[in-house]
Protein backbone atom coordinates (compact mmCIF):
# COMPACT_ATOMS: atom_id res chain seq x y z
CA UNK A 1 0.00 0.00 0.00
CA UNK A 2 1.16 3.56 -0.68
CA UNK A 3 2.34 4.65 2.79
CA UNK A 4 1.25 8.25 2.35
CA UNK A 5 -2.38 7.08 2.15
CA UNK A 6 -2.22 4.99 5.33
CA UNK A 7 -3.42 7.77 7.69
CA UNK A 8 -6.48 8.69 5.65
CA UNK A 9 -7.35 5.03 5.07
CA UNK A 10 -7.31 4.55 8.83
CA UNK A 11 -9.72 7.46 9.23
CA UNK A 12 -11.99 6.23 6.44
CA UNK A 13 -12.09 2.77 8.00
CA UNK A 14 -13.66 4.29 11.12
CA UNK A 15 -16.71 5.50 9.17
CA UNK A 16 -19.63 3.07 9.68
CA UNK A 17 -20.50 1.03 6.60
CA UNK A 18 -24.21 1.43 5.73
CA UNK A 19 -24.31 -1.84 3.77
CA UNK A 20 -25.48 -5.18 5.08
CA UNK A 21 -22.71 -7.59 6.06
CA UNK A 22 -23.59 -10.10 3.34
CA UNK A 23 -22.42 -9.51 -0.19
CA UNK A 24 -19.76 -6.85 0.41
CA UNK A 25 -17.44 -7.33 -2.55
CA UNK A 26 -15.51 -4.11 -2.15
CA UNK A 27 -14.08 -2.69 1.06
CA UNK A 28 -15.76 0.61 1.86
CA UNK A 29 -12.61 2.54 2.79
CA UNK A 30 -11.19 1.97 -0.70
CA UNK A 31 -14.45 2.96 -2.37
CA UNK A 32 -14.30 6.21 -0.39
CA UNK A 33 -10.62 6.84 -1.13
CA UNK A 34 -10.99 6.12 -4.85
CA UNK A 35 -14.06 8.37 -4.95
CA UNK A 36 -11.98 11.19 -3.45
CA UNK A 37 -9.20 10.62 -5.99
CA UNK A 38 -11.75 10.57 -8.82
CA UNK A 39 -13.36 13.83 -7.70
CA UNK A 40 -9.97 15.52 -7.31
CA UNK A 41 -9.17 14.59 -10.93
CA UNK A 42 -12.46 15.99 -12.23
CA UNK A 43 -15.17 13.35 -11.79
CA UNK A 44 -18.51 14.97 -10.95
CA UNK A 45 -20.90 12.01 -10.94
CA UNK A 46 -21.21 8.43 -9.71
CA UNK A 47 -20.61 7.22 -13.26
CA UNK A 48 -17.50 9.41 -13.41
CA UNK A 49 -16.14 7.81 -10.22
CA UNK A 50 -16.83 4.34 -11.59
CA UNK A 51 -15.08 5.23 -14.85
CA UNK A 52 -12.03 6.53 -12.96
CA UNK A 53 -11.74 3.26 -11.03
CA UNK A 54 -12.18 1.19 -14.22
CA UNK A 55 -9.53 3.14 -16.14
CA UNK A 56 -7.01 3.01 -13.28
CA UNK A 57 -7.97 -0.38 -11.84
CA UNK A 58 -4.63 -2.07 -12.54
CA UNK A 59 -2.62 0.78 -10.98
CA UNK A 60 -4.95 0.96 -7.97
CA UNK A 61 -4.68 -2.78 -7.37
CA UNK A 62 -0.90 -2.58 -7.51
CA UNK A 63 -0.57 0.52 -5.36
CA UNK A 64 -2.90 -0.67 -2.60
CA UNK A 65 -2.33 -4.42 -2.73
CA UNK A 66 -5.86 -5.20 -3.90
CA UNK A 67 -7.17 -7.91 -6.14
CA UNK A 68 -10.30 -6.33 -7.58
CA UNK A 69 -11.28 -8.15 -10.77
CA UNK A 70 -13.56 -5.32 -11.85
CA UNK A 71 -14.61 -1.94 -10.57
CA UNK A 72 -17.77 -1.52 -8.48
CA UNK A 73 -20.87 -0.49 -10.42
CA UNK A 74 -21.80 3.17 -10.19
CA UNK A 75 -25.02 2.13 -8.42
CA UNK A 76 -22.96 0.40 -5.72
CA UNK A 77 -20.81 3.50 -5.30
CA UNK A 78 -23.95 5.63 -5.05
CA UNK A 79 -25.53 3.40 -2.40
CA UNK A 80 -22.38 3.61 -0.28
CA UNK A 81 -21.96 7.37 -0.56
CA UNK A 82 -25.58 8.37 0.04
CA UNK A 83 -25.83 5.95 2.97
CA UNK A 84 -22.90 7.40 4.90
CA UNK A 85 -23.37 9.07 8.27
CA UNK A 86 -22.58 12.74 7.60
CA UNK A 87 -21.31 13.40 11.13
CA UNK A 88 -18.97 10.39 10.98
CA UNK A 89 -17.55 11.52 7.63
CA UNK A 90 -16.96 15.06 8.92
CA UNK A 91 -15.30 13.72 12.08
CA UNK A 92 -12.97 11.53 10.01
CA UNK A 93 -11.94 14.38 7.73
CA UNK A 94 -11.48 16.82 10.62
CA UNK A 95 -9.20 14.33 12.37
CA UNK A 96 -7.20 13.81 9.18
CA UNK A 97 -6.95 17.55 8.54
CA UNK A 98 -5.79 18.13 12.13
CA UNK A 99 -2.98 15.60 11.63
CA UNK A 100 -1.89 17.23 8.38
CA UNK A 101 -2.09 20.72 9.87
CA UNK A 102 -0.05 19.70 12.92
CA UNK A 103 2.59 18.07 10.71
CA UNK A 104 2.97 21.07 8.39
CA UNK A 105 5.83 23.49 9.05
CA UNK A 106 4.52 26.59 10.81
CA UNK A 107 5.91 30.08 10.81
CA UNK A 108 5.56 32.77 13.44
CA UNK A 109 2.55 33.08 15.69
CA UNK A 110 1.15 35.72 13.33
CA UNK A 111 0.90 33.05 10.63
CA UNK A 112 -1.54 30.91 12.63
CA UNK A 113 -4.58 32.35 10.90
CA UNK A 114 -7.90 30.54 10.56
CA UNK A 115 -10.14 32.06 7.90
CA UNK A 116 -13.84 31.22 8.21
CA UNK A 117 -16.10 31.95 5.27
CA UNK A 118 -19.36 30.74 3.78
CA UNK A 119 -19.89 29.78 0.16
CA UNK A 120 -22.85 28.72 -1.95
CA UNK A 121 -22.28 25.36 -3.67
CA UNK A 122 -22.53 25.80 -7.42
CA UNK A 123 -25.27 23.72 -9.03
CA UNK A 124 -26.88 22.76 -5.70
CA UNK A 125 -30.16 24.59 -6.36
CA UNK A 126 -32.92 22.07 -7.05
CA UNK A 127 -35.72 23.55 -9.17
CA UNK A 128 -37.72 20.32 -9.19
CA UNK A 129 -37.91 20.18 -5.37
CA UNK A 130 -37.90 23.98 -5.07
CA UNK A 131 -34.99 23.80 -2.62
CA UNK A 132 -32.50 26.62 -2.23
CA UNK A 133 -28.82 26.29 -3.09
CA UNK A 134 -26.71 24.73 -0.35
CA UNK A 135 -24.44 26.97 1.71
CA UNK A 136 -21.33 25.61 3.40
CA UNK A 137 -19.21 27.29 6.05
CA UNK A 138 -15.52 26.36 5.90
CA UNK A 139 -12.57 26.90 8.23
CA UNK A 140 -9.34 27.35 6.27
CA UNK A 141 -5.92 27.17 7.96
CA UNK A 142 -3.91 29.77 6.05
CA UNK A 143 -0.46 28.60 7.15
CA UNK A 144 -0.97 25.00 6.01
CA UNK A 145 -3.46 25.77 3.19
CA UNK A 146 -5.88 23.18 4.56
CA UNK A 147 -9.63 23.24 5.06
CA UNK A 148 -9.80 21.77 8.54
CA UNK A 149 -13.58 21.76 8.99
CA UNK A 150 -16.85 22.68 7.38
CA UNK A 151 -20.54 22.59 8.19
CA UNK A 152 -23.68 23.10 6.14
CA UNK A 153 -25.64 26.25 6.91
CA UNK A 154 -29.28 25.48 7.62
CA UNK A 155 -31.57 26.67 4.83
CA UNK A 156 -33.74 28.57 7.32
CA UNK A 157 -30.80 30.13 9.14
CA UNK A 158 -27.65 32.13 8.29
CA UNK A 159 -23.89 32.21 8.87
CA UNK A 160 -23.96 33.73 12.36
CA UNK A 161 -25.11 30.70 14.40
CA UNK A 162 -23.10 28.41 12.12
CA UNK A 163 -19.89 30.35 12.85
CA UNK A 164 -20.61 30.26 16.59
CA UNK A 165 -21.10 26.49 16.42
CA UNK A 166 -17.88 25.99 14.46
CA UNK A 167 -15.84 28.13 16.86
CA UNK A 168 -17.01 26.03 19.81
CA UNK A 169 -16.15 22.79 18.03
CA UNK A 170 -12.64 23.75 16.88
CA UNK A 171 -9.38 24.01 18.81
CA UNK A 172 -8.50 27.70 18.46
CA UNK A 173 -5.37 27.67 20.62
CA UNK A 174 -2.87 30.25 19.30
CA UNK A 175 -5.12 31.01 16.33
CA UNK A 176 -6.14 34.35 14.88
CA UNK A 177 -9.65 33.94 13.46
CA UNK A 178 -10.88 36.02 10.54
CA UNK A 179 -14.56 36.25 9.64
CA UNK A 180 -16.84 38.49 7.61
CA UNK A 181 -17.78 41.83 9.18
CA UNK A 182 -21.27 40.65 10.17
CA UNK A 183 -19.69 38.33 12.77
CA UNK A 184 -17.83 41.09 14.63
CA UNK A 185 -20.20 41.18 17.60
CA UNK A 186 -19.40 41.54 21.29
CA UNK A 187 -21.21 38.33 22.14
CA UNK A 188 -19.08 36.36 19.71
CA UNK A 189 -15.65 37.95 20.18
CA UNK A 190 -15.88 37.94 24.00
CA UNK A 191 -17.21 34.44 24.45
CA UNK A 192 -15.94 33.03 27.79
CA UNK A 193 -15.81 29.52 26.31
CA UNK A 194 -13.39 30.36 23.52
CA UNK A 195 -11.45 33.60 24.14
CA UNK A 196 -9.77 34.54 20.86
CA UNK A 197 -8.65 37.44 18.71
CA UNK A 198 -11.13 37.98 15.90
CA UNK A 199 -10.63 40.29 12.94
CA UNK A 200 -12.91 41.30 10.11
CA UNK A 201 -12.15 40.30 6.53
CA UNK A 202 -15.02 42.41 5.14
C-alpha positions in Angstrom: 0.0 0.0 0.0 1.2 3.6 -0.7 2.3 4.7 2.8 1.2 8.3 2.3 -2.4 7.1 2.2 -2.2 5.0 5.3 -3.4 7.8 7.7 -6.5 8.7 5.6 -7.3 5.0 5.1 -7.3 4.5 8.8 -9.7 7.5 9.2 -12.0 6.2 6.4 -12.1 2.8 8.0 -13.7 4.3 11.1 -16.7 5.5 9.2 -19.6 3.1 9.7 -20.5 1.0 6.6 -24.2 1.4 5.7 -24.3 -1.8 3.8 -25.5 -5.2 5.1 -22.7 -7.6 6.1 -23.6 -10.1 3.3 -22.4 -9.5 -0.2 -19.8 -6.8 0.4 -17.4 -7.3 -2.5 -15.5 -4.1 -2.1 -14.1 -2.7 1.1 -15.8 0.6 1.9 -12.6 2.5 2.8 -11.2 2.0 -0.7 -14.4 3.0 -2.4 -14.3 6.2 -0.4 -10.6 6.8 -1.1 -11.0 6.1 -4.8 -14.1 8.4 -4.9 -12.0 11.2 -3.5 -9.2 10.6 -6.0 -11.8 10.6 -8.8 -13.4 13.8 -7.7 -10.0 15.5 -7.3 -9.2 14.6 -10.9 -12.5 16.0 -12.2 -15.2 13.3 -11.8 -18.5 15.0 -10.9 -20.9 12.0 -10.9 -21.2 8.4 -9.7 -20.6 7.2 -13.3 -17.5 9.4 -13.4 -16.1 7.8 -10.2 -16.8 4.3 -11.6 -15.1 5.2 -14.8 -12.0 6.5 -13.0 -11.7 3.3 -11.0 -12.2 1.2 -14.2 -9.5 3.1 -16.1 -7.0 3.0 -13.3 -8.0 -0.4 -11.8 -4.6 -2.1 -12.5 -2.6 0.8 -11.0 -4.9 1.0 -8.0 -4.7 -2.8 -7.4 -0.9 -2.6 -7.5 -0.6 0.5 -5.4 -2.9 -0.7 -2.6 -2.3 -4.4 -2.7 -5.9 -5.2 -3.9 -7.2 -7.9 -6.1 -10.3 -6.3 -7.6 -11.3 -8.1 -10.8 -13.6 -5.3 -11.9 -14.6 -1.9 -10.6 -17.8 -1.5 -8.5 -20.9 -0.5 -10.4 -21.8 3.2 -10.2 -25.0 2.1 -8.4 -23.0 0.4 -5.7 -20.8 3.5 -5.3 -23.9 5.6 -5.1 -25.5 3.4 -2.4 -22.4 3.6 -0.3 -22.0 7.4 -0.6 -25.6 8.4 0.0 -25.8 5.9 3.0 -22.9 7.4 4.9 -23.4 9.1 8.3 -22.6 12.7 7.6 -21.3 13.4 11.1 -19.0 10.4 11.0 -17.6 11.5 7.6 -17.0 15.1 8.9 -15.3 13.7 12.1 -13.0 11.5 10.0 -11.9 14.4 7.7 -11.5 16.8 10.6 -9.2 14.3 12.4 -7.2 13.8 9.2 -7.0 17.6 8.5 -5.8 18.1 12.1 -3.0 15.6 11.6 -1.9 17.2 8.4 -2.1 20.7 9.9 0.0 19.7 12.9 2.6 18.1 10.7 3.0 21.1 8.4 5.8 23.5 9.1 4.5 26.6 10.8 5.9 30.1 10.8 5.6 32.8 13.4 2.5 33.1 15.7 1.1 35.7 13.3 0.9 33.1 10.6 -1.5 30.9 12.6 -4.6 32.3 10.9 -7.9 30.5 10.6 -10.1 32.1 7.9 -13.8 31.2 8.2 -16.1 31.9 5.3 -19.4 30.7 3.8 -19.9 29.8 0.2 -22.8 28.7 -2.0 -22.3 25.4 -3.7 -22.5 25.8 -7.4 -25.3 23.7 -9.0 -26.9 22.8 -5.7 -30.2 24.6 -6.4 -32.9 22.1 -7.1 -35.7 23.6 -9.2 -37.7 20.3 -9.2 -37.9 20.2 -5.4 -37.9 24.0 -5.1 -35.0 23.8 -2.6 -32.5 26.6 -2.2 -28.8 26.3 -3.1 -26.7 24.7 -0.3 -24.4 27.0 1.7 -21.3 25.6 3.4 -19.2 27.3 6.0 -15.5 26.4 5.9 -12.6 26.9 8.2 -9.3 27.4 6.3 -5.9 27.2 8.0 -3.9 29.8 6.1 -0.5 28.6 7.2 -1.0 25.0 6.0 -3.5 25.8 3.2 -5.9 23.2 4.6 -9.6 23.2 5.1 -9.8 21.8 8.5 -13.6 21.8 9.0 -16.8 22.7 7.4 -20.5 22.6 8.2 -23.7 23.1 6.1 -25.6 26.2 6.9 -29.3 25.5 7.6 -31.6 26.7 4.8 -33.7 28.6 7.3 -30.8 30.1 9.1 -27.7 32.1 8.3 -23.9 32.2 8.9 -24.0 33.7 12.4 -25.1 30.7 14.4 -23.1 28.4 12.1 -19.9 30.3 12.9 -20.6 30.3 16.6 -21.1 26.5 16.4 -17.9 26.0 14.5 -15.8 28.1 16.9 -17.0 26.0 19.8 -16.1 22.8 18.0 -12.6 23.7 16.9 -9.4 24.0 18.8 -8.5 27.7 18.5 -5.4 27.7 20.6 -2.9 30.3 19.3 -5.1 31.0 16.3 -6.1 34.4 14.9 -9.7 33.9 13.5 -10.9 36.0 10.5 -14.6 36.2 9.6 -16.8 38.5 7.6 -17.8 41.8 9.2 -21.3 40.7 10.2 -19.7 38.3 12.8 -17.8 41.1 14.6 -20.2 41.2 17.6 -19.4 41.5 21.3 -21.2 38.3 22.1 -19.1 36.4 19.7 -15.6 37.9 20.2 -15.9 37.9 24.0 -17.2 34.4 24.4 -15.9 33.0 27.8 -15.8 29.5 26.3 -13.4 30.4 23.5 -11.5 33.6 24.1 -9.8 34.5 20.9 -8.7 37.4 18.7 -11.1 38.0 15.9 -10.6 40.3 12.9 -12.9 41.3 10.1 -12.1 40.3 6.5 -15.0 42.4 5.1 
